[in-house]
Amino acid sequence: MKIQIVSCHLYPIKSCAGIAVDALHFDALGHVLGDREWVVANAEGRMTWLGDLPGLARVRPVFVKGALHLNLGRHPSVGELLPLPSPQDCRPCTIEQWSPPDAGFVPLHGGDAGDEVAELASRVAGAPIRLVHVPGHAHRPHAIHIVSRASLQELHSEWLSGDGTVREMADPMMARFRPNLVIDTAPPEVFADGHENERRLQEAVPFIEDHAEALVFPSARGLLSLHVDEPCQRCIAIHVNPENGAVDTRLLDLVTRKTQERAPLGGSHFGVYAHARGEGLLRCGDQGQLVLNF
């Protein structure tokens, strides 16, 4: 099935706002460079997340000339941005991270961004927090998260029609699920005589990514393929409106119902996790093949 990349997204600070970008760079381990390389620690020195602290949605990183900054206001302007220090300038520190296999907290070593960053981030988030840079992939079990535009549109349509109330537009709905890649079926090729190629499976099918084994991009810059690991199990983080941090507890119920329609006893799934084989670059608009397992 022929597909194309609709949009690319980075989340420089885990659980905080994302950034739409033109391309994703993959390292030799198959992870996205710059994605979730900072984490948030609470007042107890433990890694926290959006489910515990919805105000993290208001912490907005932004790139300025390639350097990562925090945005104090919704629209960046002079005097509203605070640069994050480079990792080598951070103070070494140790925080605690919950480890399901250990059924407890384990140490996570990183670098603290400093008091000024902590003060700004805490004010925006509404609770005392600190930003910590974590080297490598110590806290990232999954390399990349993928959803399809058709799945987002299907869910958004039911979200709006559930009780007749218009809650939000499609882009904030996408941001609730925090994907790195949004894909869609590629437009049909047009030949010299003006005729399109045969569409067959070219029409978008909601939740088609559930049946994917791989996404292959033959012309990608050094990148061979993305291989699907497992469905993304959803949690209460999607309750948080990415625009303002407000919480609406109904969305997870909708995701659960749509999952049960596709796969009874399947939990609450939306989108898939994958990893890259090969080091390289994917851009918005790149086309490839979705390899299906049925």
Secondary structure as the mmCIF struct_conf table of DSSP 4:
data_model
#
loop_
_struct_conf.conf_type_id
_struct_conf.id
_struct_conf.beg_label_comp_id
_struct_conf.beg_label_asym_id
_struct_conf.beg_label_seq_id
_struct_conf.end_label_comp_id
_struct_conf.end_label_asym_id
_struct_conf.end_label_seq_id
STRN STRN1 LYS A 2 LEU A 10
BEND BEND1 PRO A 12 PRO A 12
STRN STRN2 ILE A 13 ILE A 13
TURN_TY1_P TURN_TY1_P1 LYS A 14 SER A 15
BEND BEND2 CYS A 16 CYS A 16
STRN STRN3 ILE A 19 VAL A 21
BEND BEND3 ASP A 22 ASP A 22
STRN STRN4 ALA A 23 PHE A 26
TURN_TY1_P TURN_TY1_P2 ALA A 28 LEU A 29
BEND BEND4 GLY A 30 GLY A 30
HELX_LH_PP_P HELX_LH_PP_P1 HIS A 31 HIS A 31
STRN STRN5 VAL A 32 VAL A 32
TURN_TY1_P TURN_TY1_P3 LEU A 33 GLY A 34
BEND BEND5 ASP A 35 ARG A 36
STRN STRN6 TRP A 38 ALA A 41
TURN_TY1_P TURN_TY1_P4 ALA A 43 GLU A 44
BEND BEND6 GLY A 45 GLY A 45
STRN STRN7 ARG A 46 MET A 47
TURN_TY1_P TURN_TY1_P5 LEU A 50 ASP A 52
HELX_RH_3T_P HELX_RH_3T_P1 PRO A 54 ARG A 58
STRN STRN8 ARG A 60 VAL A 64
TURN_TY1_P TURN_TY1_P6 LYS A 65 GLY A 66
STRN STRN9 ALA A 67 ASN A 71
BEND BEND7 LEU A 72 HIS A 75
TURN_TY1_P TURN_TY1_P7 VAL A 78 GLY A 79
BEND BEND8 GLU A 80 GLU A 80
STRN STRN10 LEU A 81 PRO A 83
HELX_LH_PP_P HELX_LH_PP_P2 LEU A 84 SER A 86
HELX_RH_3T_P HELX_RH_3T_P2 PRO A 87 ASP A 89
BEND BEND9 CYS A 90 CYS A 90
STRN STRN11 ARG A 91 SER A 99
TURN_TY1_P TURN_TY1_P8 PRO A 100 ALA A 103
STRN STRN12 GLY A 104 ASP A 112
HELX_RH_AL_P HELX_RH_AL_P1 ASP A 115 ALA A 125
TURN_TY1_P TURN_TY1_P9 GLY A 126 GLY A 126
BEND BEND10 ALA A 127 ALA A 127
STRN STRN13 ARG A 130 HIS A 133
TURN_TY1_P TURN_TY1_P10 GLY A 136 HIS A 139
BEND BEND11 PRO A 141 PRO A 141
BEND BEND12 ALA A 143 ALA A 143
STRN STRN14 ILE A 144 SER A 148
HELX_RH_AL_P HELX_RH_AL_P2 ARG A 149 SER A 161
BEND BEND13 GLY A 162 GLY A 164
HELX_RH_AL_P HELX_RH_AL_P3 ALA A 170 PHE A 177
BEND BEND14 ASN A 180 ASN A 180
STRN STRN15 LEU A 181 THR A 185
HELX_LH_PP_P HELX_LH_PP_P3 ALA A 186 GLU A 189
STRN STRN16 VAL A 190 VAL A 190
TURN_TY1_P TURN_TY1_P11 ALA A 192 ASP A 193
BEND BEND15 GLY A 194 GLY A 194
HELX_LH_PP_P HELX_LH_PP_P4 HIS A 195 HIS A 195
STRN STRN17 GLU A 196 GLU A 196
HELX_LH_PP_P HELX_LH_PP_P5 ASN A 197 GLU A 198
HELX_RH_3T_P HELX_RH_3T_P3 ARG A 200 GLN A 202
BEND BEND16 GLU A 203 GLU A 203
TURN_TY1_P TURN_TY1_P12 PRO A 206 PHE A 207
HELX_RH_3T_P HELX_RH_3T_P4 ILE A 208 HIS A 211
STRN STRN18 ALA A 212 VAL A 216
TURN_TY1_P TURN_TY1_P13 PRO A 218 SER A 219
BEND BEND17 ALA A 220 ALA A 220
STRN STRN19 ARG A 221 ARG A 221
BEND BEND18 GLY A 222 GLY A 222
STRN STRN20 SER A 225 GLN A 233
HELX_RH_3T_P HELX_RH_3T_P5 ILE A 236 HIS A 239
STRN STRN21 VAL A 240 VAL A 240
TURN_TY1_P TURN_TY1_P14 PRO A 242 ASN A 244
STRN STRN22 VAL A 247 VAL A 247
TURN_TY1_P TURN_TY1_P15 THR A 249 ARG A 250
HELX_RH_AL_P HELX_RH_AL_P4 LEU A 251 ARG A 262
BEND BEND19 ALA A 263 ALA A 263
TURN_TY1_P TURN_TY1_P16 PRO A 264 LEU A 265
BEND BEND20 SER A 268 SER A 268
STRN STRN23 HIS A 269 ARG A 277
BEND BEND21 GLY A 278 GLU A 279
STRN STRN24 GLY A 280 ARG A 283
TURN_TY1_P TURN_TY1_P17 CYS A 284 GLY A 285
STRN STRN25 GLN A 287 LEU A 292
#
